[in-house]
Amino acid sequence: MAKGPRNLKVRKGSVLTEIKNTSVIDFTDISDEEMNKMIDGTLTDFDEGDLVDGTVVKIEHDEVLVDIGFKSEGVIPVRELSIRKDADPSEIVSLGDKIEALVLQKEDKDGRLILSKKRAEYERAWISVEEKFKAGETVTGEVIEVVKGGLILDIGLRGFLPASLVDLRRVKDLDAYLGTEIEARVIEMDRNRNNVVLSRRVLLEEGRKNERAEILSKLVKGMRLKGTVSSIVDFGAFVDLGGIDGLVHISELSWNHVNHPSEVVKVGDEVEVEVLDVDLQRERISLGLKQTTEDPWLKLIESYPVGTIVDGKVTKVVPFGAFVELGNNVEGLVHISEMAAKHIDTPAQVVKVGQDVKVKVMDINPDRRRISLSMKAAAHDLGFEVEVDETIQAPEPRQPKKKAAAPKAEKPATEEAAE
């Protein structure tokens, strides 16, 4: 069988010359210039600013060498490896890794090809983040830095999350978020300034709104729920029901009179409340605290049935009678006509504030929460007469102030002359 030609060595004078397989390439006919062109044809063609693919061939403490098929290996300085500051090259890449890089300089002052992995990733990430920004989608990234005024997230590029947009309420310790994964929405992008602003708060607000809608749809008047007092205001207390706040008006805090809500509850108290009303349109919930306790008026009816004679203390004297406390902050009214058997001009002729008196329960109105009492009836049943001090005169009723007469208009000078 015939064999193909082989490379043979022959002596030309005193020099051995290697004869190549002429069926492949006859190198004797190729000039140095043509040879360089052939070599250059096998190299990757690119310009500064292009993205190129390569393989990590060496890792140093301050740089990484990458083979991109060029006549020399590309160099990625450590500052161009990652958006993270003080990154360790060995933690970013490994030998043999296939990576994409951006050409910064085809040849620096030392003749080296300078590449950037960070900027290549930035270009890809910007396009991806911009698409999510336009679509209103969320991004997720690790908190890699705490800076003045907020957090820096790694979302393929450096995203800034202002402190005021980290949570629903202002966060005091931002360091607690370092190293955590955060989902946020892009609210601003500026390519010229390389600025990307994020917001986690907007997602939390949307979540809370959905929670509110779900909770509101399940609330029914009369339902009892447990919650936490979240804030106190002059007109009542707000209770967190787990995603939505309801208001307990000051009048619904206690069966007794309350001067300020802080007399009954404080922020952080765990309480049970009753749903009094739900306004779906305005997303408002009216709650009651006193409704979860026994109504003292119902007990009052049992303790002081109509016709009972009890001891009381005068708490207030008014022109039409006197208010008498029966105990447990329950007051009833003794009308002026029920104070004594004889006519009196003023309640002051019979009682004064702080005086102990005997009264008879004449009527109880649970709906209006009113008790009608009588000193006259109690005295009659017990066989004594209520004393009246006639030396005390009723105050004279206030006279309405007379309106000042309008000043007379001056007559014209011609009229005075005519007179």
C-alpha positions in Angstrom: 0.0 0.0 0.0 1.3 3.4 -1.0 2.0 5.7 2.0 1.6 9.5 2.0 4.7 11.6 1.9 6.6 11.9 5.1 8.8 14.7 6.5 12.4 13.9 5.7 15.6 15.4 6.9 18.3 15.8 4.3 21.7 17.3 4.6 22.3 20.4 2.6 26.0 20.9 2.8 26.8 20.6 6.5 23.2 21.7 7.5 20.3 19.4 8.1 17.2 20.8 6.6 13.6 19.6 7.5 11.5 19.0 4.4 7.8 19.6 5.3 4.9 17.8 3.8 4.3 19.9 0.7 0.8 18.6 0.4 -0.2 20.7 3.5 1.8 24.0 3.2 5.0 24.8 1.5 6.5 27.2 4.0 9.5 28.0 1.6 7.1 30.1 -0.5 5.6 32.1 2.5 7.1 35.4 3.6 7.3 36.7 7.2 4.6 39.3 6.5 2.3 36.6 5.1 3.0 34.4 8.0 2.1 37.2 10.5 -1.1 37.8 8.6 -2.0 34.1 8.8 -1.4 34.2 12.6 -3.4 37.4 13.0 -6.3 35.7 11.2 -6.6 33.1 13.9 -6.9 35.8 16.7 -10.1 37.3 18.0 -11.0 40.6 16.4 -12.4 43.2 18.8 -12.3 46.9 19.7 -12.3 48.8 23.0 -15.8 48.8 24.5 -16.6 45.3 23.0 -17.8 42.4 25.1 -15.6 39.3 24.7 -15.7 35.8 26.1 -12.7 34.1 27.8 -11.4 31.6 30.2 -9.7 32.3 33.5 -6.2 31.0 33.4 -4.5 32.6 36.4 -5.7 34.2 39.6 -3.5 36.7 41.5 -4.3 38.7 44.7 -4.6 41.9 42.7 -5.7 40.7 39.2 -7.0 37.8 37.1 -5.6 36.7 33.7 -8.1 35.6 31.0 -7.5 33.9 27.7 -9.8 35.5 25.1 -7.9 34.1 22.0 -5.7 37.2 21.6 -2.0 37.2 21.2 -1.7 38.0 24.9 -3.8 37.2 27.8 -6.2 39.8 29.1 -5.8 41.3 32.6 -8.7 42.1 34.9 -7.6 44.3 37.8 -9.2 43.5 41.1 -11.2 46.7 41.1 -12.8 45.6 37.8 -13.8 42.2 39.0 -16.9 43.0 41.1 -19.2 45.9 42.2 -18.3 44.8 45.7 -15.5 46.8 47.3 -12.4 44.9 48.6 -13.5 41.7 46.8 -11.1 38.7 46.9 -10.5 37.5 43.3 -10.5 33.8 44.4 -14.0 34.3 45.8 -15.2 35.8 42.6 -13.8 33.4 40.0 -12.1 30.1 39.7 -9.5 28.7 37.3 -11.2 27.5 34.1 -14.3 29.6 34.6 -15.8 30.9 31.4 -16.6 34.6 31.8 -17.6 37.6 29.8 -15.6 40.8 30.0 -15.6 44.3 28.5 -12.5 45.6 26.7 -11.2 48.7 28.5 -7.9 49.1 26.7 -6.4 47.0 23.9 -3.0 48.0 25.0 -2.1 50.0 28.1 1.3 51.8 28.8 2.7 48.4 29.6 1.3 46.8 26.5 -1.3 44.8 28.4 -4.9 44.1 27.3 -7.1 45.5 30.1 -10.5 43.9 30.7 -13.4 44.4 33.1 -15.7 41.7 34.3 -17.6 44.2 36.5 -18.6 46.4 33.6 -19.6 43.5 31.4 -22.0 42.4 34.1 -23.1 45.9 34.5 -24.1 46.3 30.9 -26.1 43.0 31.0 -27.6 43.9 34.4 -28.6 47.4 33.3 -30.6 46.0 30.4 -32.3 43.4 32.6 -33.1 45.9 35.4 -34.4 48.5 33.0 -36.8 45.9 31.5 -38.1 45.2 35.0 -38.3 48.9 35.8 -40.5 49.4 32.7 -42.6 46.3 33.5 -43.0 47.3 37.2 -41.4 44.0 38.3 -39.3 43.5 41.4 -35.6 42.9 41.8 -33.8 41.0 44.5 -30.4 41.6 45.8 -28.0 41.2 48.8 -27.3 44.2 50.9 -23.5 44.7 50.4 -23.0 48.1 52.0 -24.5 50.5 54.5 -23.9 54.0 53.4 -25.0 57.4 54.6 -28.7 57.7 54.0 -29.4 54.1 53.0 -28.3 50.7 51.7 -26.5 49.4 48.6 -27.9 46.3 47.0 -26.2 44.0 44.6 -28.7 43.6 41.8 -26.1 43.0 39.1 -25.3 46.6 39.5 -25.3 48.9 42.6 -28.8 49.8 43.6 -29.4 52.4 46.2 -32.2 51.9 48.7 -32.9 55.1 50.8 -33.4 54.6 54.5 -36.8 56.1 54.3 -37.9 53.4 51.8 -36.5 50.4 53.6 -39.6 49.8 55.7 -43.0 51.3 56.5 -41.5 53.1 59.4 -38.1 54.7 59.7 -35.4 52.1 60.5 -32.9 53.1 63.2 -30.4 50.3 62.7 -29.6 49.8 59.0 -26.6 47.5 59.9 -29.1 44.8 60.7 -29.8 44.4 57.0 -26.2 43.9 55.9 -25.8 40.5 54.2 -29.6 39.9 53.9 -31.6 39.4 50.7 -34.1 42.2 50.0 -36.8 42.3 47.4 -37.5 45.8 46.1 -38.9 47.8 43.2 -37.0 50.1 40.9 -38.5 53.6 41.2 -35.8 55.6 39.3 -33.1 55.0 36.8 -30.6 57.5 35.3 -28.0 56.0 32.9 -26.1 59.2 32.6 -25.5 59.2 36.4 -25.4 55.4 36.7 -28.1 55.9 39.3 -30.6 53.2 40.3 -33.0 54.0 43.2 -35.0 51.2 44.9 -38.0 51.0 47.2 -38.9 48.2 49.5 -41.6 50.3 51.2 -43.8 50.4 48.1 -44.0 46.6 48.2 -44.8 46.5 51.9 -47.5 49.1 51.3 -49.0 47.1 48.5 -48.9 44.0 50.7 -50.5 45.8 53.5 -53.2 47.1 51.2 -54.0 43.6 50.1 -54.0 42.5 53.7 -56.4 45.3 54.6 -58.8 44.4 51.8 -58.7 40.7 52.9 -59.3 41.6 56.6 -62.0 44.1 55.8 -63.9 41.6 53.7 -64.0 39.2 56.7 -65.0 41.6 59.4 -68.6 41.4 60.6 -70.3 43.8 63.1 -70.3 42.2 66.5 -67.2 40.1 65.9 -64.6 40.1 68.7 -60.9 40.2 67.8 -57.6 40.4 69.7 -55.2 43.3 68.8 -52.5 45.5 70.1 -52.8 49.2 71.0 -50.6 50.9 68.3 -51.1 54.6 69.2 -53.1 56.8 71.5 -54.7 60.2 70.5 -56.9 62.6 72.4 -60.1 61.2 70.8 -59.4 57.5 71.3 -56.9 54.6 70.7 -55.9 52.8 67.5 -55.6 49.0 67.7 -53.6 46.9 65.2 -55.6 43.9 64.2 -52.8 42.4 62.3 -52.2 44.4 59.2 -54.9 47.1 59.7 -55.7 49.5 62.4 -59.2 50.2 63.9 -60.2 53.1 66.1 -61.7 52.7 69.6 -63.3 56.1 70.2 -62.9 57.5 73.7 -66.6 57.0 74.4 -66.2 53.3 73.6 -63.2 52.7 75.9 -65.1 52.3 79.2 -68.6 52.3 80.6 -67.5 55.0 82.9 -66.5 58.6 82.0 -63.0 58.8 80.6 -61.1 62.1 80.5 -58.2 60.7 78.3 -57.7 57.3 76.6 -54.4 56.9 78.5 -56.5 56.4 81.7 -57.7 53.1 80.2 -55.0 51.7 77.8 -51.3 52.3 76.8 -49.3 51.6 73.7 -48.4 47.9 73.4 -51.4 46.6 75.4 -52.9 43.4 74.2 -56.7 44.0 74.1 -59.9 42.3 73.0 -62.2 44.5 71.0 -65.6 44.2 69.4 -66.3 45.4 65.8 -68.9 48.1 65.9 -68.9 49.2 62.3 -66.9 48.6 59.0 -66.7 51.3 56.3 -65.4 49.4 53.2 -65.3 52.5 51.0 -63.2 54.5 53.4 -61.4 51.4 54.9 -62.3 52.4 58.4 -63.1 50.1 61.3 -64.9 51.3 64.4 -64.1 49.2 67.5 -65.4 49.0 71.1 -63.4 48.0 74.2 -66.1 48.4 76.8 -68.4 46.0 74.9 -66.1 43.1 75.8 -66.8 43.7 79.5 -70.0 43.5 81.5 -72.3 46.5 81.3 -72.4 47.9 84.8 -75.9 49.3 84.0 -77.3 45.8 83.7 -75.8 45.0 87.1 -77.2 48.2 88.4 -80.7 47.2 87.5 -80.2 44.1 89.6 -78.5 46.0 92.5 -80.8 49.0 92.5 -84.3 47.9 91.3 -86.9 50.6 91.0 -88.3 51.5 94.5 -85.1 50.8 96.3 -83.9 53.4 98.8 -80.1 53.8 98.7 -77.3 56.1 100.1 -75.6 58.4 97.8 -73.3 61.4 97.6 -74.0 64.7 95.8 -71.4 65.2 93.1 -72.8 68.2 91.2 -75.5 70.9 91.8 -77.2 72.4 88.7 -80.2 74.8 88.4 -82.6 71.9 87.6 -81.5 69.5 90.3 -78.5 67.6 91.7 -76.4 64.6 90.5 -76.0 61.9 93.1 -73.3 59.1 92.9 -74.6 55.6 94.0 -71.3 53.9 93.8 -69.1 52.4 91.1 -69.1 55.8 89.3 -72.8 55.4 88.6 -74.8 58.7 88.9 -78.4 59.5 89.0 -80.4 62.8 88.8 -82.6 64.2 91.6 -84.8 66.7 89.8 -85.5 69.9 91.7 -89.1 68.8 92.0 -88.0 65.6 93.7 -85.9 67.2 96.4 -88.3 68.3 99.0 -92.1 68.0 99.8 -92.4 71.8 99.7 -91.5 74.1 96.8 -87.9 75.2 96.7 -86.4 78.0 94.6 -83.0 76.5 94.1 -81.3 73.1 94.7 -78.8 74.9 96.9 -81.5 75.3 99.5 -81.5 71.6 100.1 -78.1 70.1 99.1 -74.4 70.9 98.5 -71.6 69.0 96.8 -70.2 66.2 98.9 -73.3 65.9 101.0 -74.6 62.3 101.9 -78.3 61.9 101.0 -80.9 59.2 101.0 -82.6 58.7 97.6 -85.2 56.4 96.1 -84.8 54.9 92.7 -87.8 56.0 90.6 -86.8 54.9 87.1 -83.9 53.4 85.1 -83.5 53.8 81.4 -80.7 51.4 80.2 -80.8 52.7 76.6 -80.3 56.4 77.6 -78.3 55.3 80.7 -80.3 57.5 83.0 -81.4 57.0 86.6 -84.2 59.1 88.1 -83.9 59.6 91.8 -86.0 61.2 94.5 -85.0 62.6 97.9 -88.6 63.5 98.6 -89.9 60.0 98.1 -87.1 58.5 100.2 -87.8 60.9 103.1 -91.5 60.1 102.9 -90.9 56.3 103.0 -88.4 56.6 105.8 -90.6 59.1 107.8 -88.5 62.2 107.9 -88.7 65.6 106.2 -86.0 67.1 104.0 -84.7 70.3 105.5 -84.9 73.5 103.4 -82.8 76.5 104.0 -85.0 79.4 102.9 -82.3 81.9 103.7 -80.6 80.9 100.5 -82.0 82.9 97.6 -82.1 81.7 94.1 -79.6 83.5 91.9 -81.3 86.2 89.7 -81.6 85.2 86.1 -79.2 87.0 83.8 -80.7 89.8 81.9 -80.0 89.9 78.2 -77.7 92.7 77.2 -79.5 95.5 75.5 -78.2 96.3 72.1 -76.5 99.8 71.8 -78.7 102.2 69.9 -77.4 103.1 66.5 -75.9 106.7 66.4 -78.2 109.2 64.8 -77.2 110.2 61.3 -76.0 113.8 61.1 -78.3 116.0 59.0 -76.9 117.6 55.9 -75.7 121.2 56.3 -78.5 122.4 54.0 -81.2 120.9 56.2 -79.8 122.6 59.3 -79.8 125.9 57.5 -83.4 125.4 56.4 -84.5 124.8 60.0 
